[in-house]
């Protein structure tokens, strides 16, 4: 019998005794199986513990569950042998969380689900800051009918890995009974920032905006919150709101984290006619941010709005020079190139404009405007 390819899978419905449910949910075990080898290595499982025996038995049980359902004799036999195997040695966190995952998939009674939850809790207690163990334990607990304990694990993870914690919280939210996940996000700037990032990545922009509003009301001087609120106000062209976030009279922090705030305020000052103030902020942004292309983009926009094309071009060219050629930087590169092309057009430098628009067309083949302009 050929073994199916094992894939990572998220949560699903609560385990049931019928084979169809297990055929839908069985790949859940694959998450623990595939995670087991690196977990065992990470936690120091040595040859004496023979972690591959547990992995092989769990994989065997998974294959049997996919083929015959939870009630198949070979599934129960594999589970019994697995229990005996792990009973011969102390259960480390990695072994225990694999075992908990398998118990949950094969559970046909409330008692067996409680056993899965017990082992998941113990695994998390043995390795309380090991992300793969805690993530898997939390998902087992949620699917075993212990959502409160699962949320507690996610909440504790925000203390040492906010990004992973936000990802875990979102996965728990997708499970039955996960409606209260948002309320479990700790009320700290770092936790809220990670949750907002998770919401944005999931395309839940309205919820992300609401969460940012709440964060701004709570922590208006937190650097991350302040930067996000300022960028939103700038994106909307809401100069009054931007003036509240970065007041023109305030001495902004002289730090790299605040470089973009100087650039944003430079744009505000240029828009309100304070040309010297715009220049001062743009220069501060460049000094604090160095070659940061995002900072340079906005410093250049401030100087362009102030009517100093040469200074704007210098900021943008500096940003491009420091920007690595990678897929992740393509959008920012296109933004800067577009600003340079428009500036060249306004200044009558047709040769420069043509060269830059050809570069845009080469960087973004779908840019019909750039291709058309270069063609003309």
Residue pairs with C-beta under 8 A, 6 or more apart in sequence:
1 63
1 67
3 59
3 63
4 63
4 66
6 27
6 30
6 33
6 34
6 59
6 62
7 27
7 30
8 30
8 31
8 34
9 27
9 28
9 30
9 31
10 28
10 139
10 171
10 174
11 28
11 139
11 142
11 143
11 171
11 172
11 174
11 175
12 24
12 25
12 28
12 143
12 175
13 21
13 24
13 25
13 176
14 143
14 144
14 145
14 176
15 21
15 22
15 25
15 70
15 104
15 105
15 106
15 107
15 108
15 113
15 143
15 144
16 22
17 70
17 71
17 108
17 109
18 69
18 70
18 71
19 68
19 69
19 70
19 71
19 72
20 69
21 70
22 65
22 66
22 69
22 70
22 105
22 106
23 65
23 66
23 69
25 105
26 62
26 65
26 66
26 105
27 62
27 66
28 101
28 104
28 105
28 139
28 143
29 58
29 61
29 62
29 65
29 101
29 102
29 105
30 62
31 101
31 136
31 139
32 58
32 97
32 98
32 100
32 101
32 102
32 136
33 55
33 58
33 59
33 62
33 98
33 101
35 94
35 98
35 132
35 136
36 51
36 54
36 55
36 58
36 94
36 95
36 98
37 51
37 52
37 55
38 132
39 93
39 94
39 97
39 98
39 130
39 132
39 133
40 49
40 51
40 92
40 94
40 95
42 94
42 130
42 132
43 92
43 93
43 94
43 127
43 130
43 133
44 92
45 51
45 92
45 94
45 95
48 89
49 89
49 92
49 95
50 89
51 94
51 95
53 85
54 82
54 85
54 86
54 95
54 98
54 99
55 98
57 78
57 81
57 82
57 85
58 82
58 98
58 99
58 101
58 102
60 78
61 75
61 78
61 79
61 82
61 102
61 105
61 106
62 102
62 105
64 72
64 74
64 75
64 78
65 72
65 75
65 105
65 106
68 74
68 75
69 75
70 105
70 106
70 107
70 108
71 108
75 106
76 106
79 102
79 103
79 106
82 99
82 102
86 95
86 96
86 99
91 99
91 119
91 122
91 123
92 126
93 123
93 124
93 126
93 127
93 130
93 133
94 123
94 127
94 133
96 119
96 120
96 122
96 123
96 126
97 119
97 120
97 123
97 124
97 133
97 136
97 137
97 140
99 119
100 116
100 117
100 118
100 119
100 120
100 123
100 136
100 137
100 140
101 116
101 120
101 136
101 140
103 112
103 115
103 116
103 119
104 113
104 116
104 120
104 140
104 143
104 144
106 112
107 113
107 115
107 116
107 144
110 145
113 144
113 145
114 144
116 140
116 144
117 140
117 141
117 144
117 145
117 146
117 149
120 136
120 137
120 138
120 140
120 141
120 144
121 137
121 141
121 146
121 149
123 133
123 136
123 137
124 133
124 134
124 137
124 138
124 153
126 133
127 133
127 134
128 134
128 156
129 160
131 157
131 161
131 164
134 153
134 156
134 157
134 168
135 157
135 164
135 168
135 171
137 153
138 149
138 150
138 151
138 153
138 154
138 168
138 172
139 150
139 168
139 171
139 172
139 175
141 147
141 149
141 150
141 153
142 150
142 172
142 175
142 177
142 178
143 175
147 172
147 175
147 177
147 178
147 180
150 172
151 169
151 172
151 180
151 181
151 184
153 168
154 165
154 168
154 169
154 172
154 181
154 184
155 165
155 184
155 185
155 186
157 164
157 165
157 168
158 165
158 166
158 185
158 186
158 188
158 190
158 191
158 194
159 186
162 190
162 191
162 193
162 194
163 194
163 197
165 191
165 194
166 185
166 191
166 194
166 195
166 197
166 198
167 198
169 181
169 184
169 185
169 195
169 198
170 181
170 198
170 202
172 178
172 181
173 179
173 181
173 182
182 195
182 207
185 191
185 192
185 195
187 218
189 215
189 219
189 222
189 224
189 225
190 224
192 211
192 214
192 215
192 218
192 225
193 215
193 224
193 225
193 228
195 211
196 208
196 211
196 212
196 215
196 228
199 205
199 207
199 208
199 211
200 208
209 232
212 225
212 228
212 229
212 232
215 222
215 225
215 228
216 225
216 226
216 228
216 229
219 225
220 226
220 229
220 245
223 253
223 255
223 257
223 258
226 245
226 246
226 261
227 257
227 260
227 261
229 245
230 242
230 245
230 246
230 260
230 261
230 264
231 260
231 264
233 239
233 241
233 242
233 245
234 242
234 264
234 267
234 268
239 268
239 271
239 272
242 264
242 265
242 268
243 268
246 252
246 261
246 264
246 265
246 268
248 265
248 268
248 269
248 272
248 274
248 277
252 258
252 261
252 262
252 265
252 284
253 261
254 284
254 288
255 288
256 288
256 289
256 290
256 292
258 288
259 284
259 285
259 286
259 288
259 289
259 292
259 295
260 285
260 289
260 292
260 294
260 295
260 298
262 281
262 282
262 284
262 285
262 288
262 299
263 281
263 282
263 285
263 289
263 295
263 298
263 299
263 301
263 302
264 298
265 281
266 277
266 278
266 279
266 280
266 281
266 282
266 285
266 298
266 299
266 302
266 303
266 306
267 278
267 298
267 301
267 302
267 305
269 275
269 277
269 278
269 281
269 302
269 306
270 278
270 302
270 303
270 305
270 306
271 305
275 306
275 307
278 302
278 303
278 305
278 306
279 303
279 306
279 308
279 311
281 302
282 299
282 300
282 302
282 303
282 306
282 311
282 315
283 299
285 295
285 296
285 298
285 299
285 302
286 295
286 296
286 299
286 315
286 318
288 295
289 295
289 296
289 299
290 322
291 318
291 319
291 321
291 322
292 319
292 322
293 319
293 320
293 322
293 323
293 329
293 332
293 333
293 336
294 319
294 332
295 319
296 315
296 316
296 318
296 319
296 322
296 336
297 315
297 316
297 319
297 332
297 335
297 336
297 339
299 315
300 311
300 312
300 313
300 314
300 315
300 316
300 319
300 336
300 339
301 312
301 339
303 309
303 311
303 312
303 315
304 312
304 339
304 343
309 343
309 346
309 347
312 339
312 343
313 340
313 343
316 336
316 339
316 340
316 343
317 340
319 336
320 333
320 336
320 337
320 340
323 329
323 332
323 333
323 336
330 363
330 364
333 363
334 360
334 363
334 364
334 367
337 356
337 359
337 360
337 363
338 360
340 352
340 356
341 353
341 356
341 357
341 360
341 370
341 373
344 350
344 352
344 353
344 356
345 353
353 373
354 374
357 370
357 371
357 373
357 374
358 370
358 374
360 367
360 370
361 367
361 370
361 371
361 374
364 370
